[in-house]
Amino acid sequence: MLFPEFVQNFPDLDVPFSTDVVTCKAIRSDAGLVVFFTFHEDFTLPMHAHKGQWGTIIKGEATLTIGEDTKTYRPGDTYNIPSGVSHGGEIKAGTEAIDVFEEPDRYPIRG
């Protein structure tokens, strides 16, 4: 399942990863950033931290380490990453996820 066409028409984000590996469509407000991620290849997300993030897996699988806890997330599962907590993981090719960031400028809009 790909995200619906209207979501695919949202602006691209300028993220530090190749669009061959992951595509990111976003909507932004002054209060936060909502990102629709599609992973085209297996992806390693290095450990890092920033303000709060909440997400859900729509399709595929991601094994995330959030703080000291590692868990595999599948469609319908949600995760909450409190502000300042280190996190990273392994995301399988074909995974689609929606993430909501507390920071509206977490990633800039491409263009």
VENDAMO-V100887 format. One record per residue. N is the residue number from 1. PHI is phi as a letter, one per 30 degrees, with the letter a starting at -180 (NA if undefined). PSI is psi in whole degrees, 0 to 359 (* if undefined). Layout:
# VENDAMO-V100887
((N;PHI;PSI) (N;PHI;PSI))
This chain:
# VENDAMO-V100887
((1;NA;123) (2;c;154) (3;e;152) (4;e;158) (5;e;320) (6;d;328) (7;d;319) (8;d;341) (9;d;355) (10;d;160) (11;d;149) (12;d;152) (13;c;150) (14;c;89) (15;c;158) (16;d;36) (17;b;148) (18;d;142) (19;d;347) (20;d;335) (21;c;315) (22;b;136) (23;c;148) (24;b;121) (25;c;144) (26;b;155) (27;b;142) (28;b;146) (29;b;176) (30;d;340) (31;c;344) (32;l;184) (33;b;130) (34;c;126) (35;b;133) (36;c;105) (37;c;137) (38;b;120) (39;c;119) (40;c;341) (41;b;160) (42;e;141) (43;b;132) (44;c;120) (45;c;111) (46;d;153) (47;d;136) (48;a;174) (49;b;154) (50;a;192) (51;d;180) (52;e;149) (53;b;139) (54;b;144) (55;a;169) (56;b;145) (57;d;128) (58;c;320) (59;a;144) (60;j;212) (61;a;140) (62;b;132) (63;c;113) (64;c;141) (65;c;120) (66;b;109) (67;i;238) (68;c;356) (69;c;133) (70;c;132) (71;b;148) (72;c;128) (73;c;138) (74;b;176) (75;e;130) (76;j;342) (77;d;146) (78;b;158) (79;b;149) (80;b;126) (81;c;105) (82;d;154) (83;e;130) (84;i;355) (85;d;129) (86;d;139) (87;a;158) (88;a;185) (89;l;192) (90;b;127) (91;b;129) (92;d;148) (93;e;141) (94;j;354) (95;d;138) (96;b;134) (97;b;153) (98;c;127) (99;b;140) (100;c;123) (101;c;137) (102;d;329) (103;d;116) (104;d;339) (105;c;28) (106;e;314) (107;b;142) (108;d;154) (109;d;135) (110;d;141) (111;k;*))
